[in-house]
Amino acid sequence: MSLIIQSVDNQRIKVIKKLQQKKYRDLNNEFIIEGEKALQEALERNILQNYYVINEIYISESFSFKRISEQSLGNIQIYTVTDKVFSNISNVKSPQGCLAIIRYKQMELSEVIDRPIANMLDSSVNNKVLNNKLIIILDAIQDPGNLGTIIRIADAVGVRAIILGNGCSDAYSDKVVRSAMGSLFHVPIIQKDIIDAIAILKRSKYHIMAADLQGNPYYSIEPCNNIALIMGNEGSGLSEIIRQHVQSYVSIPMPGQAESLNVAVATAVLAFDLVRIWQK
């Protein structure tokens, strides 16, 4: 029987605590997922296994697996800690008693431009969707909840990738990971300067479209096969330098009194409508 870690001064516990800070996540290329459902996604539905690997699992002494079989865990090292120690390393108010350290590899845009997406879409989806490619580009999206929700939306739509430009929230912070609810393991996340990304996408015959209040109504657009959709910052919208490289603008008409929509909501409306058009 393995020993139970009983002290917050244990070296492994100190490593976990450090990973709650962005600088250590960046330094080690590691982040934390918490909860059995998130771990199940990483174990059983991780279609990006070359980029996300489970290093270690930590469970509290009172925890027992309900969703995950012993066979799924394979040879992953599992450490048991006291309930008190687990409460110290958990970032949630009511810890479930299970977390894992994930090692990640940075993705390059060139790796995913032509990535097959058939395995990301339900078999009932019209095959025409599979011939189209959607990439979502985020310009300084700063709210972790918005970013996590957009990752979930991108997963639901079946996008080819999400590109995070400068000023975006950290994709591997605990708030983003929780909001994404496992979708991190289904959608490639690329951190790249947006201007450089646009240059690569244009060479690959992507049309650069951006959401803007003055754009054409989303229901009037006739999309080409490859679209990169840019969503701007929650408060200030698109930066001026990026506007210089946009080829068309799209808007969501609002007959009511609201001046704008939450960026995650707007992303959902536009992305799902593109899929609707492609299914025709």
Backbone as JSON, one array per atom type, in Angstrom:
{
  "sequence": "MSLIIQSVDNQRIKVIKKLQQKKYRDLNNEFIIEGEKALQEALERNILQNYYVINEIYISESFSFKRISEQSLGNIQIYTVTDKVFSNISNVKSPQGCLAIIRYKQMELSEVIDRPIANMLDSSVNNKVLNNKLIIILDAIQDPGNLGTIIRIADAVGVRAIILGNGCSDAYSDKVVRSAMGSLFHVPIIQKDIIDAIAILKRSKYHIMAADLQGNPYYSIEPCNNIALIMGNEGSGLSEIIRQHVQSYVSIPMPGQAESLNVAVATAVLAFDLVRIWQK",
  "N": [[0.85, -1.21, 0.0], [0.59, 2.2, -0.88], [2.18, 5.1, 0.56], [0.49, 7.72, 2.32], [0.35, 11.08, 1.49], [0.88, 13.53, 3.81], [1.53, 16.12, 4.45], [1.58, 19.6, 3.68], [3.98, 20.56, 3.05], [5.29, 18.74, 1.59], [7.27, 17.89, -1.25], [6.04, 17.32, -3.73], [3.51, 18.35, -3.37], [4.11, 21.03, -3.17], [4.89, 21.53, -5.8], [2.44, 21.27, -7.14], [1.04, 23.44, -6.03], [2.56, 25.53, -7.08], [1.88, 25.34, -9.75], [-0.49, 26.62, -9.88], [0.02, 29.13, -10.59], [0.57, 31.2, -13.4], [3.19, 31.63, -14.44], [4.65, 29.39, -13.7], [3.2, 27.38, -14.89], [3.71, 27.97, -17.56], [6.49, 27.68, -17.56], [6.89, 24.96, -16.98], [5.29, 23.72, -18.82], [2.86, 22.57, -18.01], [-0.36, 21.91, -16.53], [-3.26, 21.98, -14.34], [-6.0, 19.79, -13.94], [-9.2, 19.33, -12.49], [-11.39, 17.18, -10.71], [-13.42, 14.27, -11.29], [-14.86, 13.96, -13.68], [-13.57, 15.69, -15.5], [-11.09, 14.44, -15.55], [-11.83, 12.01, -16.67], [-12.52, 12.83, -19.25], [-9.98, 13.55, -20.16], [-8.73, 11.08, -20.12], [-10.33, 9.29, -21.66], [-11.5, 10.57, -23.85], [-9.7, 12.11, -25.15], [-8.67, 13.47, -27.94], [-6.4, 14.62, -28.72], [-3.94, 13.42, -28.09], [-1.25, 13.52, -28.6], [-0.52, 15.94, -27.7], [-1.49, 16.46, -25.15], [-0.8, 15.0, -22.14], [-1.35, 12.9, -19.39], [0.34, 13.31, -16.47], [0.48, 12.81, -13.64], [-1.73, 11.69, -11.04], [-3.7, 12.85, -8.35], [-5.37, 11.95, -5.43], [-7.76, 12.32, -2.78], [-7.78, 10.82, 0.5], [-10.32, 9.94, 1.11], [-11.57, 9.6, -1.26], [-13.07, 7.83, -4.0], [-13.0, 6.23, -7.18], [-15.66, 6.58, -9.48], [-16.59, 6.98, -12.06], [-14.48, 6.2, -13.62], [-12.6, 3.47, -14.81], [-10.26, 1.04, -13.51], [-8.71, 0.0, -15.51], [-8.67, 2.05, -17.4], [-6.99, 3.86, -16.2], [-4.49, 2.8, -16.44], [-0.96, 2.84, -16.41], [-0.53, 5.15, -15.03], [0.87, 7.22, -12.56], [-0.44, 7.35, -9.33], [-1.14, 9.34, -6.57], [-1.95, 9.41, -3.14], [-3.45, 11.66, -0.89], [-4.0, 13.3, 2.27], [-7.31, 14.36, 3.29], [-7.23, 16.95, 4.24], [-4.85, 17.99, 3.15], [-5.55, 17.8, 0.47], [-7.62, 19.68, 0.3], [-6.11, 21.93, 0.57], [-4.66, 22.09, -1.8], [-6.6, 22.25, -3.71], [-8.62, 24.2, -5.97], [-11.25, 24.75, -5.8], [-14.39, 25.38, -4.09], [-15.79, 23.23, -2.99], [-14.14, 20.56, -2.94], [-13.74, 17.69, -5.04], [-11.98, 15.71, -4.62], [-10.13, 14.73, -6.41], [-7.55, 15.23, -8.72], [-5.45, 16.07, -11.54], [-2.22, 16.32, -13.05], [-1.42, 17.74, -16.06], [0.67, 17.44, -18.81], [1.55, 19.56, -21.44], [2.01, 20.14, -24.97], [3.06, 22.74, -27.02], [1.14, 23.84, -29.79], [1.47, 24.22, -33.33], [0.32, 26.39, -35.89], [0.56, 25.48, -38.51], [0.37, 22.75, -38.16], [-2.29, 22.14, -37.81], [-3.93, 23.21, -39.75], [-4.75, 21.62, -41.91], [-5.92, 19.55, -40.56], [-7.85, 16.59, -40.09], [-11.34, 16.78, -39.42], [-13.42, 15.09, -39.09], [-13.72, 13.28, -36.99], [-14.5, 14.9, -34.95], [-17.05, 15.68, -35.18], [-20.49, 14.91, -34.78], [-21.9, 11.92, -36.11], [-24.29, 12.34, -37.36], [-24.19, 14.81, -38.52], [-24.41, 16.76, -41.45], [-22.52, 15.78, -44.28], [-21.45, 17.82, -45.79], [-20.5, 19.72, -44.08], [-18.07, 18.73, -43.29], [-16.39, 19.35, -45.34], [-15.76, 21.93, -45.05], [-13.93, 24.51, -43.34], [-13.38, 25.94, -40.25], [-11.81, 28.35, -38.34], [-11.33, 29.88, -35.24], [-10.38, 33.03, -34.13], [-9.08, 34.8, -31.43], [-8.99, 37.98, -30.13], [-7.4, 39.4, -27.65], [-9.15, 38.42, -25.58], [-10.16, 38.61, -22.4], [-11.53, 37.69, -20.13], [-11.65, 34.85, -18.15], [-13.85, 33.1, -17.92], [-15.31, 33.66, -20.24], [-13.45, 32.82, -22.19], [-13.18, 30.06, -21.62], [-15.82, 29.23, -22.13], [-16.03, 29.82, -24.87], [-14.21, 27.97, -25.87], [-15.61, 25.62, -25.35], [-17.81, 26.07, -27.03], [-16.52, 26.1, -29.52], [-15.71, 23.46, -29.62], [-18.21, 22.17, -29.72], [-19.14, 23.06, -32.19], [-17.21, 22.07, -33.87], [-14.74, 23.17, -34.71], [-11.66, 23.8, -36.48], [-9.46, 24.86, -35.13], [-8.51, 27.01, -32.37], [-7.19, 30.21, -32.18], [-5.22, 32.01, -30.04], [-4.61, 35.3, -29.52], [-2.29, 37.96, -28.62], [-2.63, 39.15, -25.28], [-4.79, 37.62, -24.48], [-6.65, 35.72, -22.06], [-5.14, 33.21, -19.94], [-5.14, 30.03, -21.27], [-4.86, 27.78, -19.74], [-5.44, 28.28, -17.12], [-7.08, 27.71, -13.96], [-9.76, 28.59, -13.95], [-10.45, 28.87, -16.66], [-10.04, 26.24, -17.55], [-11.98, 24.88, -16.02], [-14.33, 26.11, -17.01], [-14.26, 25.29, -19.67], [-14.8, 22.62, -19.52], [-13.66, 20.03, -20.24], [-13.42, 20.28, -22.99], [-10.99, 21.25, -23.82], [-9.45, 19.1, -24.54], [-10.3, 18.4, -26.99], [-10.14, 20.36, -28.9], [-7.73, 22.01, -30.81], [-5.55, 24.39, -29.37], [-3.95, 27.3, -30.12], [-1.34, 29.47, -29.52], [-0.53, 32.52, -30.71], [0.84, 35.33, -32.48], [-1.55, 37.44, -33.9], [-1.43, 38.8, -36.37], [0.67, 37.47, -37.68], [-0.51, 34.95, -37.8], [-2.73, 35.44, -39.46], [-1.44, 35.97, -41.89], [-0.4, 33.44, -42.53], [-2.78, 32.0, -42.74], [-4.06, 33.27, -44.87], [-2.38, 32.55, -46.96], [-3.08, 29.94, -47.08], [-5.51, 30.07, -48.22], [-7.64, 30.99, -46.62], [-10.5, 32.88, -45.72], [-10.62, 35.97, -44.13], [-12.58, 36.94, -41.64], [-14.36, 39.16, -39.5], [-16.06, 39.86, -36.43], [-18.19, 42.62, -36.01], [-19.91, 45.56, -35.03], [-20.74, 47.15, -37.13], [-20.8, 45.51, -39.28], [-21.93, 43.32, -42.03], [-25.18, 41.82, -41.79], [-25.29, 38.65, -40.17], [-26.88, 36.67, -41.3], [-26.89, 37.19, -43.95], [-24.57, 36.58, -45.21], [-22.42, 34.85, -47.51], [-20.65, 32.27, -47.08], [-17.29, 31.2, -47.8], [-15.38, 28.17, -48.3], [-13.27, 28.04, -46.4], [-12.87, 29.67, -43.43], [-11.67, 32.15, -41.23], [-12.64, 33.32, -38.27], [-12.69, 36.25, -36.49], [-12.86, 37.36, -33.19], [-13.33, 40.13, -31.14], [-11.91, 42.01, -28.33], [-13.61, 42.13, -25.13], [-14.35, 44.72, -24.22], [-13.22, 46.79, -25.87], [-13.3, 45.83, -28.45], [-12.12, 44.95, -31.76], [-8.61, 45.38, -32.33], [-6.99, 48.15, -33.91], [-4.83, 47.6, -35.62], [-5.26, 45.0, -36.39], [-7.62, 45.24, -37.79], [-6.76, 46.2, -40.22], [-6.16, 44.0, -41.69], [-8.39, 42.51, -42.08], [-10.85, 40.96, -44.13], [-13.62, 40.94, -44.44], [-16.61, 41.98, -42.67], [-18.87, 40.95, -40.1], [-22.06, 41.07, -38.53], [-24.39, 40.91, -35.73], [-27.61, 41.53, -35.91], [-29.63, 43.41, -33.65], [-32.7, 43.81, -32.57], [-33.72, 44.66, -30.19], [-33.1, 46.54, -27.13], [-30.54, 46.24, -26.15], [-27.06, 47.03, -26.42], [-24.93, 45.44, -27.15], [-23.69, 42.02, -27.35], [-22.57, 39.47, -25.07], [-19.26, 38.25, -25.6], [-18.84, 35.5, -25.84], [-21.41, 34.53, -26.29], [-21.97, 35.82, -28.72], [-20.03, 34.61, -30.33], [-21.01, 31.99, -30.38], [-23.48, 32.33, -31.76], [-22.6, 33.19, -34.33], [-20.79, 31.15, -35.14], [-22.33, 28.78, -35.09], [-24.22, 29.49, -36.98], [-22.72, 29.56, -39.3], [-22.16, 26.85, -39.59], [-24.76, 26.0, -40.04], [-25.29, 27.16, -42.54], [-23.38, 25.86, -44.1], [-24.41, 23.33, -44.07], [-26.44, 23.3, -45.84]],
  "CA": [[0.0, 0.0, 0.0], [1.41, 3.4, -0.97], [2.09, 6.03, 1.68], [-0.39, 8.87, 2.13], [1.02, 12.37, 1.7], [0.17, 14.15, 4.92], [2.01, 17.47, 4.73], [1.6, 20.55, 2.56], [5.39, 20.85, 2.78], [5.8, 17.7, 0.69], [7.76, 18.5, -2.48], [5.06, 17.17, -4.81], [2.42, 19.3, -3.09], [4.63, 22.35, -3.51], [4.84, 21.64, -7.26], [1.04, 21.52, -7.5], [0.72, 24.82, -5.65], [3.21, 26.43, -8.03], [1.17, 25.28, -11.03], [-1.63, 27.52, -9.82], [0.52, 30.4, -11.12], [0.83, 31.11, -14.84], [4.61, 31.58, -14.8], [5.12, 28.02, -13.53], [2.56, 26.58, -15.94], [4.46, 28.24, -18.78], [7.83, 27.16, -17.41], [6.89, 23.5, -16.98], [4.33, 23.2, -19.81], [1.94, 21.72, -17.27], [-1.49, 22.56, -15.88], [-4.03, 21.11, -13.47], [-7.44, 19.59, -14.11], [-9.74, 18.87, -11.21], [-12.68, 16.51, -10.78], [-13.36, 12.99, -12.0], [-15.37, 14.1, -15.05], [-12.49, 16.26, -16.31], [-10.08, 13.4, -15.72], [-12.39, 11.04, -17.61], [-12.36, 13.4, -20.59], [-8.56, 13.47, -20.51], [-8.37, 9.68, -20.28], [-11.13, 8.5, -22.59], [-11.97, 11.31, -25.02], [-8.63, 13.02, -25.54], [-8.29, 13.21, -29.34], [-5.14, 15.34, -28.94], [-3.05, 12.73, -27.17], [0.15, 13.91, -28.85], [-0.29, 17.26, -27.12], [-1.88, 16.47, -23.74], [-0.49, 13.72, -21.5], [-1.54, 12.91, -17.93], [1.58, 12.98, -15.77], [0.23, 12.25, -12.31], [-3.06, 11.88, -10.48], [-3.73, 12.97, -6.9], [-6.7, 11.74, -4.88], [-7.83, 12.41, -1.33], [-7.91, 9.49, 1.1], [-11.73, 9.55, 1.17], [-12.1, 9.56, -2.63], [-13.05, 6.57, -4.76], [-13.42, 6.45, -8.56], [-16.99, 6.09, -9.84], [-16.75, 7.05, -13.51], [-13.28, 5.73, -14.31], [-12.2, 2.11, -14.48], [-8.84, 0.85, -13.24], [-8.07, -0.24, -16.8], [-8.46, 3.34, -18.05], [-5.88, 4.56, -15.53], [-3.23, 2.25, -16.96], [0.23, 2.91, -15.56], [-0.35, 6.51, -14.52], [1.19, 7.27, -11.13], [-1.5, 7.94, -8.51], [-0.72, 9.65, -5.21], [-3.03, 9.66, -2.2], [-3.14, 12.69, 0.1], [-5.07, 13.45, 3.26], [-8.37, 15.29, 2.9], [-6.79, 18.3, 4.59], [-3.87, 18.39, 2.14], [-6.24, 18.0, -0.8], [-8.32, 20.96, 0.39], [-5.09, 22.97, 0.42], [-4.2, 22.19, -3.2], [-7.75, 22.41, -4.58], [-9.01, 25.57, -6.28], [-12.72, 24.86, -5.76], [-14.92, 25.49, -2.74], [-16.16, 21.89, -2.53], [-13.29, 19.65, -3.71], [-14.23, 16.33, -5.28], [-10.98, 14.77, -4.13], [-9.39, 14.14, -7.52], [-6.98, 16.16, -9.69], [-4.35, 15.52, -12.33], [-1.29, 17.24, -13.7], [-1.36, 17.49, -17.49], [1.78, 18.05, -19.55], [1.09, 19.91, -22.78], [2.95, 20.55, -26.0], [2.53, 23.86, -27.81], [0.78, 23.49, -31.16], [1.75, 25.18, -34.39], [-0.81, 26.55, -36.82], [0.79, 24.62, -39.68], [0.03, 21.37, -37.83], [-3.72, 21.9, -37.71], [-4.7, 23.8, -40.85], [-5.36, 20.55, -42.71], [-6.27, 18.44, -39.67], [-9.19, 16.05, -40.3], [-12.28, 17.1, -38.34], [-14.56, 14.16, -39.11], [-13.9, 12.64, -35.69], [-14.95, 15.87, -33.98], [-18.45, 16.0, -35.42], [-21.42, 13.8, -34.66], [-22.11, 11.25, -37.39], [-25.53, 12.82, -37.97], [-23.96, 16.09, -39.18], [-24.32, 16.69, -42.91], [-21.13, 15.65, -44.74], [-20.96, 19.07, -46.37], [-19.77, 20.45, -43.04], [-16.72, 18.21, -43.22], [-15.59, 19.94, -46.42], [-15.51, 23.32, -44.7], [-12.97, 24.65, -42.24], [-13.57, 27.16, -39.47], [-10.86, 28.64, -37.27], [-11.73, 31.05, -34.45], [-9.24, 33.82, -33.64], [-9.51, 35.65, -30.32], [-8.15, 39.16, -29.95], [-7.38, 39.95, -26.28], [-10.29, 38.01, -24.74], [-9.5, 38.63, -21.09], [-12.29, 37.03, -19.08], [-11.45, 33.39, -18.21], [-15.12, 32.43, -18.16], [-15.61, 33.79, -21.67], [-12.54, 31.98, -22.97], [-13.57, 28.66, -21.43], [-17.08, 29.0, -22.83], [-15.74, 29.82, -26.31], [-13.58, 26.68, -26.18], [-16.71, 24.65, -25.4], [-18.58, 26.35, -28.26], [-15.7, 25.65, -30.64], [-15.78, 22.0, -29.6], [-19.54, 21.78, -30.18], [-19.25, 23.38, -33.61], [-16.26, 21.26, -34.61], [-13.78, 24.03, -35.4], [-10.34, 23.22, -36.71], [-8.54, 25.33, -34.08], [-8.69, 28.34, -31.79], [-5.93, 30.94, -32.08], [-5.24, 33.02, -28.98], [-3.68, 36.38, -29.77], [-1.71, 38.62, -27.45], [-3.59, 39.75, -24.35], [-5.86, 36.71, -24.09], [-6.53, 35.02, -20.79], [-4.37, 31.97, -20.01], [-6.03, 28.9, -21.57], [-4.65, 26.68, -18.8], [-5.77, 28.68, -15.75], [-8.12, 26.84, -13.41], [-11.09, 29.08, -14.33], [-10.69, 28.52, -18.06], [-10.15, 24.78, -17.64], [-13.3, 24.49, -15.5], [-15.38, 26.58, -17.93], [-14.19, 24.52, -20.91], [-15.42, 21.33, -19.19], [-13.14, 18.9, -21.0], [-13.26, 20.57, -24.41], [-9.57, 21.48, -24.12], [-8.87, 17.89, -25.1], [-10.93, 18.14, -28.28], [-9.92, 21.48, -29.83], [-6.37, 22.57, -30.76], [-5.4, 25.76, -28.92], [-2.68, 27.8, -30.64], [-1.02, 30.82, -29.06], [0.26, 33.09, -31.81], [0.54, 36.69, -32.9], [-2.66, 37.35, -34.85], [-1.0, 39.24, -37.7], [1.42, 36.35, -38.27], [-1.47, 33.88, -38.08], [-3.52, 35.83, -40.63], [-0.6, 35.8, -43.08], [-0.36, 32.0, -42.82], [-4.11, 31.57, -43.15], [-4.34, 33.77, -46.22], [-1.64, 31.7, -47.91], [-3.83, 28.67, -47.16], [-6.8, 30.4, -48.83], [-8.68, 31.28, -45.65], [-11.09, 34.21, -45.76], [-10.52, 36.55, -42.8], [-13.84, 37.61, -41.29], [-14.35, 39.63, -38.1], [-17.33, 40.35, -35.89], [-18.16, 44.06, -35.78], [-21.27, 46.1, -34.99], [-21.05, 47.77, -38.42], [-20.66, 44.51, -40.34], [-23.14, 42.83, -42.7], [-25.91, 40.86, -40.96], [-24.74, 37.3, -40.32], [-27.74, 35.82, -42.12], [-26.78, 37.57, -45.37], [-23.25, 36.24, -45.76], [-22.27, 33.64, -48.3], [-19.29, 31.89, -46.68], [-16.47, 30.31, -48.6], [-15.1, 26.93, -47.58], [-12.34, 28.22, -45.29], [-13.11, 30.97, -42.77], [-11.1, 32.46, -39.93], [-13.54, 34.28, -37.65], [-12.01, 36.97, -35.41], [-13.71, 37.96, -32.17], [-12.53, 41.15, -30.47], [-11.91, 42.2, -26.88], [-14.92, 42.36, -24.54], [-14.69, 46.14, -24.07], [-12.76, 47.67, -26.95], [-13.47, 45.23, -29.77], [-10.9, 44.62, -32.51], [-7.55, 46.39, -32.37], [-6.9, 48.8, -35.22], [-3.84, 46.95, -36.48], [-5.87, 43.78, -36.94], [-8.63, 45.67, -38.77], [-6.11, 46.42, -41.51], [-5.97, 42.71, -42.38], [-9.69, 41.84, -42.19], [-11.41, 41.01, -45.49], [-15.05, 41.25, -44.36], [-17.13, 42.1, -41.31], [-20.19, 40.37, -39.91], [-22.69, 41.57, -37.3], [-25.61, 40.25, -35.28], [-28.63, 42.56, -35.7], [-30.33, 43.31, -32.37], [-33.86, 44.71, -32.61], [-34.05, 45.11, -28.84], [-32.42, 47.72, -26.6], [-29.15, 45.95, -25.78], [-26.08, 47.57, -27.36], [-24.02, 44.39, -27.6], [-23.81, 40.71, -26.72], [-21.37, 38.87, -24.51], [-18.44, 37.75, -26.71], [-19.05, 34.06, -25.99], [-22.72, 34.37, -26.92], [-21.82, 36.23, -30.12], [-19.27, 33.56, -31.01], [-21.91, 30.86, -30.6], [-24.43, 32.67, -32.82], [-21.93, 33.24, -35.64], [-20.2, 29.86, -35.5], [-23.38, 27.82, -35.41], [-24.88, 29.86, -38.23], [-21.85, 29.11, -40.4], [-22.42, 25.41, -39.77], [-26.1, 25.87, -40.65], [-25.17, 27.49, -43.95], [-22.59, 24.82, -44.75], [-25.2, 22.12, -44.13], [-27.46, 23.42, -46.89]],
  "C": [[0.88, 1.25, 0.0], [1.17, 4.31, 0.23], [1.17, 7.19, 1.32], [0.4, 10.14, 2.41], [0.22, 13.16, 2.72], [0.54, 15.61, 5.18], [1.97, 18.35, 3.49], [3.03, 20.96, 2.21], [6.05, 19.77, 1.92], [6.16, 18.34, -0.66], [6.75, 18.42, -3.63], [3.88, 18.13, -4.62], [2.86, 20.72, -3.43], [4.6, 22.58, -5.02], [3.42, 21.96, -7.73], [0.65, 22.96, -7.19], [1.34, 25.82, -6.63], [2.46, 26.47, -9.36], [-0.12, 26.1, -11.02], [-1.26, 28.92, -10.29], [0.92, 30.23, -12.58], [2.31, 30.94, -15.16], [5.17, 30.17, -14.66], [4.46, 27.08, -14.52], [3.34, 26.74, -17.25], [5.85, 27.6, -18.73], [7.88, 25.65, -17.56], [6.04, 22.87, -18.09], [3.38, 22.19, -19.16], [0.79, 22.56, -16.71], [-2.29, 21.52, -15.12], [-5.47, 20.99, -13.96], [-7.98, 18.99, -12.82], [-11.14, 18.29, -11.39], [-12.61, 15.26, -11.64], [-13.86, 13.11, -13.44], [-14.29, 14.67, -15.97], [-11.41, 15.23, -16.57], [-10.56, 12.34, -16.7], [-12.26, 11.54, -19.05], [-10.91, 13.25, -21.06], [-8.12, 12.03, -20.8], [-9.04, 9.03, -21.49], [-11.53, 9.23, -23.86], [-10.95, 12.34, -25.49], [-8.18, 12.7, -26.96], [-6.99, 13.93, -29.7], [-4.05, 14.75, -28.05], [-1.58, 13.04, -27.41], [0.5, 15.23, -28.18], [-0.63, 17.34, -25.63], [-1.65, 15.08, -23.14], [-0.68, 13.87, -19.99], [-0.25, 12.45, -17.26], [1.33, 12.22, -14.48], [-1.2, 12.54, -11.9], [-2.95, 11.93, -8.96], [-5.17, 12.8, -6.42], [-6.65, 11.89, -3.36], [-8.09, 11.01, -0.77], [-9.36, 9.02, 1.18], [-12.36, 9.4, -0.21], [-12.06, 8.15, -3.19], [-13.61, 6.84, -6.15], [-14.79, 5.82, -8.8], [-17.19, 6.04, -11.35], [-15.64, 6.29, -14.25], [-12.9, 4.34, -13.85], [-10.69, 2.06, -14.23], [-8.07, 0.64, -14.54], [-7.77, 1.08, -17.52], [-7.26, 4.08, -17.48], [-4.52, 4.05, -15.98], [-2.1, 2.31, -15.95], [0.48, 4.31, -15.01], [-0.12, 6.47, -13.01], [0.07, 8.0, -10.38], [-0.99, 8.13, -7.09], [-1.95, 9.93, -4.36], [-2.58, 10.7, -1.17], [-4.27, 12.74, 1.12], [-6.11, 14.44, 2.75], [-7.95, 16.74, 3.16], [-5.79, 18.82, 3.56], [-4.57, 18.65, 0.82], [-6.99, 19.33, -0.81], [-7.35, 22.12, 0.17], [-4.68, 23.16, -1.03], [-5.35, 22.39, -4.18], [-8.08, 23.88, -4.79], [-10.52, 25.76, -6.26], [-13.2, 24.83, -4.32], [-15.26, 24.12, -2.15], [-15.37, 20.87, -3.33], [-13.9, 18.26, -3.85], [-13.23, 15.28, -4.81], [-10.16, 14.13, -5.22], [-8.86, 15.26, -8.43], [-5.82, 15.49, -10.42], [-3.48, 16.64, -12.88], [-1.15, 16.81, -15.16], [-0.14, 18.19, -18.08], [1.29, 18.33, -20.97], [2.24, 20.32, -23.69], [2.32, 21.67, -26.81], [2.26, 23.41, -29.24], [1.14, 24.61, -32.11], [0.58, 25.23, -35.35], [-0.66, 25.64, -38.03], [0.38, 23.18, -39.43], [-1.47, 21.1, -37.93], [-4.53, 22.45, -38.87], [-5.41, 22.73, -41.66], [-5.74, 19.34, -41.87], [-7.67, 17.92, -39.97], [-10.1, 16.39, -39.13], [-13.44, 16.12, -38.26], [-14.8, 13.54, -37.75], [-14.37, 13.61, -34.62], [-16.42, 16.2, -34.13], [-19.31, 14.75, -35.31], [-21.71, 13.22, -36.05], [-23.37, 11.73, -38.1], [-25.35, 14.14, -38.72], [-23.79, 15.88, -40.68], [-22.86, 16.66, -43.36], [-20.58, 16.91, -45.36], [-20.15, 19.86, -45.35], [-18.31, 20.02, -43.02], [-15.82, 18.8, -44.3], [-15.27, 21.4, -46.15], [-14.62, 23.39, -43.47], [-13.2, 25.99, -41.55], [-12.49, 27.23, -38.39], [-11.34, 29.9, -36.56], [-10.48, 31.72, -33.91], [-9.75, 34.77, -32.56], [-8.5, 36.76, -30.08], [-8.34, 39.72, -28.54], [-8.67, 39.66, -25.51], [-9.75, 37.77, -23.34], [-10.25, 37.9, -19.99], [-12.14, 35.51, -19.19], [-12.74, 32.62, -18.49], [-15.53, 32.5, -19.62], [-14.74, 32.86, -22.5], [-12.92, 30.51, -22.84], [-14.85, 28.31, -22.16], [-16.87, 28.95, -24.34], [-15.07, 28.51, -26.72], [-14.65, 25.59, -26.26], [-17.54, 24.83, -26.67], [-17.82, 25.84, -29.48], [-15.72, 24.13, -30.75], [-17.12, 21.53, -30.15], [-19.71, 21.99, -31.67], [-18.34, 22.47, -34.45], [-15.23, 22.09, -35.35], [-12.43, 23.32, -35.54], [-9.35, 23.63, -35.64], [-9.04, 26.65, -33.53], [-7.31, 28.97, -31.7], [-6.1, 32.02, -31.03], [-4.18, 34.07, -29.28], [-3.15, 36.97, -28.48], [-2.81, 39.23, -26.58], [-4.74, 38.86, -23.95], [-5.59, 36.11, -22.72], [-5.77, 33.71, -21.0], [-5.32, 30.78, -20.19], [-5.94, 27.8, -20.53], [-4.84, 27.11, -17.34], [-6.93, 27.82, -15.26], [-9.52, 27.29, -13.84], [-11.42, 28.73, -15.78], [-10.9, 27.02, -18.21], [-11.51, 24.31, -17.14], [-14.42, 24.9, -16.46], [-15.42, 25.76, -19.21], [-14.76, 23.12, -20.74], [-14.97, 20.18, -20.09], [-12.89, 19.18, -22.47], [-11.83, 20.93, -24.8], [-8.95, 20.3, -24.83], [-9.45, 17.53, -26.46], [-10.59, 19.19, -29.33], [-8.48, 21.98, -29.72], [-6.38, 24.03, -30.35], [-4.01, 26.23, -29.33], [-2.47, 29.22, -30.13], [-0.05, 31.45, -30.06], [-0.13, 34.54, -32.05], [-0.5, 36.65, -34.02], [-2.24, 37.78, -36.25], [-0.22, 38.14, -38.41], [0.47, 35.21, -38.66], [-2.29, 34.19, -39.33], [-2.71, 35.63, -41.92], [-0.55, 34.33, -43.5], [-1.71, 31.54, -43.35], [-4.46, 32.06, -44.54], [-3.6, 32.96, -47.28], [-2.33, 30.35, -48.09], [-5.26, 28.89, -47.63], [-7.95, 30.5, -47.82], [-9.17, 32.71, -45.85], [-11.11, 34.74, -44.33], [-11.74, 37.41, -42.53], [-13.79, 38.01, -39.81], [-15.75, 40.08, -37.69], [-17.2, 41.83, -35.57], [-19.59, 44.59, -35.86], [-21.7, 46.7, -36.32], [-20.98, 46.79, -39.58], [-21.99, 44.15, -40.99], [-23.85, 41.84, -41.78], [-25.46, 39.43, -41.22], [-25.57, 36.42, -41.24], [-27.65, 36.16, -43.61], [-25.46, 37.14, -45.99], [-23.31, 34.94, -46.55], [-20.83, 33.13, -48.07], [-18.59, 31.03, -47.71], [-16.13, 29.09, -47.75], [-14.25, 27.13, -46.34], [-12.5, 29.61, -44.69], [-12.35, 31.03, -41.45], [-11.93, 33.59, -39.35], [-12.85, 34.93, -36.45], [-13.04, 37.6, -34.48], [-12.85, 38.89, -31.33], [-12.71, 41.18, -28.96], [-13.29, 42.58, -26.35], [-15.31, 43.84, -24.48], [-14.39, 46.99, -25.28], [-12.89, 47.08, -28.34], [-12.13, 44.91, -30.43], [-9.88, 45.75, -32.43], [-7.41, 46.92, -33.79], [-5.93, 48.1, -36.16], [-4.39, 45.68, -37.11], [-6.91, 44.13, -37.99], [-8.03, 45.85, -40.17], [-5.99, 45.14, -42.34], [-7.27, 41.93, -42.55], [-10.26, 42.01, -43.59], [-12.91, 41.28, -45.52], [-15.48, 41.27, -42.91], [-18.54, 41.53, -41.25], [-20.74, 40.86, -38.58], [-23.91, 40.71, -36.96], [-26.65, 41.34, -35.02], [-29.39, 42.33, -34.39], [-31.49, 44.29, -32.35], [-34.26, 45.24, -31.23], [-33.19, 46.3, -28.42], [-30.96, 47.49, -26.22], [-28.19, 46.45, -26.85], [-25.15, 46.49, -27.91], [-24.31, 43.09, -26.87], [-22.49, 40.33, -26.06], [-20.59, 38.18, -25.64], [-18.62, 36.25, -26.92], [-20.39, 33.78, -26.67], [-22.64, 34.72, -28.4], [-21.06, 35.18, -30.92], [-20.16, 32.37, -31.32], [-22.88, 31.14, -31.75], [-23.77, 32.59, -34.19], [-21.41, 31.88, -36.07], [-21.27, 28.84, -35.87], [-24.12, 28.19, -36.68], [-24.04, 29.48, -39.44], [-22.06, 27.62, -40.66], [-23.78, 25.2, -40.44], [-26.03, 26.13, -42.14], [-24.44, 26.39, -44.7], [-23.37, 23.52, -44.89], [-26.23, 22.14, -45.25], [-27.09, 22.56, -48.09]]
}
